[in-house]
């Protein structure tokens, strides 16, 4: 049996690890575009100079050798013949498989801003080569960067650039930073921390055009509010979509929507022996779910009957400027809903609970994230907030957990 995994991110590598546990004799090949299996969540540390390439991986250096897994790096897959079960790689190799997992993740999307895509000093932050390019352009002199997008990736990039001594402007279409995860009071806490480090924010506006110099590089961005922001380079972090580059050539009849690969609850596509997991499915963009999808896919590839259940998508962890936070469920309910909101503020600690008919629908914990798994379970299961005072013993996080610095970690479940 030859298992081929296309992609070396969270879903792909966890699938490879699980496959080797379940099948000691089968051949496993992992194909990746990047030079090594780096964690996208750590790329900003490389930009900041806090980590080297070898410190960005979420598997040890001996992972492939110890598990007898072939790793093909720096090689994309432009086409797959699903009928013949053959992949063609950029390095010229034709790779046959018995069962295939597509875990190619997502790719950054540039906004349709005139003059932006054609410039040579515009960067995204999805792969190591992106981080490498940004780190190099930071240089050692006075530099000014504009980060487009104040979501998790954009704020990571902004924090890293500040640590490199770069002057940073952040442009965000929403009226606050981290709009998908925080409410206005919590967002102000983080924006204030960044401003104290020297960042400037332009919220509630968008980039309308990019002005280039004679060398074809962006020298300033024009905003919808009339401002013009001079810059030496731009980092775009305003969105991503599933990476379907492999399907741009002849690729059989793999089922997909206009933007993602469709899978069932076993992570199977309707094409025989082809599975998908992670961002490429469009199910969720957070790391713990990609890990779990990879495990489920691997178990089914190895012949087990494993069902994927989304038990973790309502929680996001973040930590900027040393301030951790957990955003659980609906923290910004629509105004036309019958929701009650309770808040608690004490210095840098901010807590918000959203209930509907007494049932906890959302919780936002900033500064003190104790009890995060407890509240996540209450949100998922529709438990009344008044029961928070009670205690009962249960694995609320389904083997996932968040440490005191708002970092995810995964504890292996008991082998089946």
C-alpha positions, 0 to 999 in steps of 0.5 A: 500500500502506498499512501501519498500525502500532498501537503506538509502542514498540520493536517498532512503531517498528523495524517502521516504520523497516524498512518505509520502507527496504523500501518507499519509496512505501508509506504508513505510519501509526503510532498510539499512545496516548502523547503521544510515542514514549518508551522505557519503559526510560527512564521512571524517569529522568523521575521522577528529574528526570534527563531531560525528555520530549524525552530519553525517545524512542529515535528522533530528533525528525525520525524521522517527518518524515524517513521520511514516516511519519504519527504519530497520538498520544494516540489509542487504538484501541477496535475493529478490523474485520478483515474490512473492514480498518478501525480506529476510533480514539478521536479518531473517525477511521476508518483503513483499512489494507492490512497491519496490525501490532499492537504494543500492548505490555503493560499493568500489572496490579494485584494483587487487594488490597482498597482498592488499585484504587479509590484515587486515589494508586496508580500503575503505570509503563508509559507517560509519563503514569504517570511524569508522575503519579509525578513530580508526586506526589513533590512537594518535601516529605517523602513516603513511597512503597511500591513493590509488586514488586522486579523491574526496573520496581519497582527502577527506580521505587525508585531514581528515587524515592530520587533525588527524596528520597522515603522508599521501602519495597519489598514483594516476595513472593519472598525477595529482590529481582530474583528472576527474574534474580539468586540470593541473593548477588547480590540481597544486593549490590543490596539493600545498595546500595539500603538505603545510599540509604535504602530499606527492604525487605519481602521474602517477604511480600505486601500483603493490604489497602490502608487509605484515608483520607477522601479515598479515597487509600491511607494505609497498606498491611497486609502478610501478615507483620503489618506496616503501612506508612504511605505517601503513594502507591503504585507497583505494579510486580508484573506486566503482561500483553499489551495487548489493549484494542483487542479489547474491542469487535467485532474479527473473528476475530483468533487469541489465547489468553486473554492474548496474540495468537498468531503464527507464526515470520513474526510473522503471525496467522492473520487475513490481512494482520495481524501482531503483535510485541512484548509483545502476543504474550506471547513475551518481555518484553525490549526486544531481542526486541521490536525483532527481532520488529518487524523480522521483521514488517516484512520479511514485511509488505513481501513478503520471507520472514523468519523470527523466531528467538529467539536472545536471550531467555536474557540480561537486563542490569541496572544499579542504583546504578552496579553492572551485571549480566548474567543469562544462562540458568538462574542458579537451577537447581532443587535436584533437577537434576544441576547444578554451580555455580562462584562467584567473589566479589571485592568488588562483583564476583560471578560464578556459572556453572551447568553440567550434565554440563560444559555451561554452562547459566547465567552470572551476572555482577555488577560485571564483565560482560566476555564476556557475549555469549560466555557467552550463546552458550555457553549457547544452543549447549550448549558446555562451560564448559572451552571458555571458555578458547578464543577463536573469532570469531563474532557471538554476540549476533546484532547485539545487544550490551550495553555496559559499563553493561549497556545494550542496543544494536542494530547493524543487520545487513547489508541482505538 
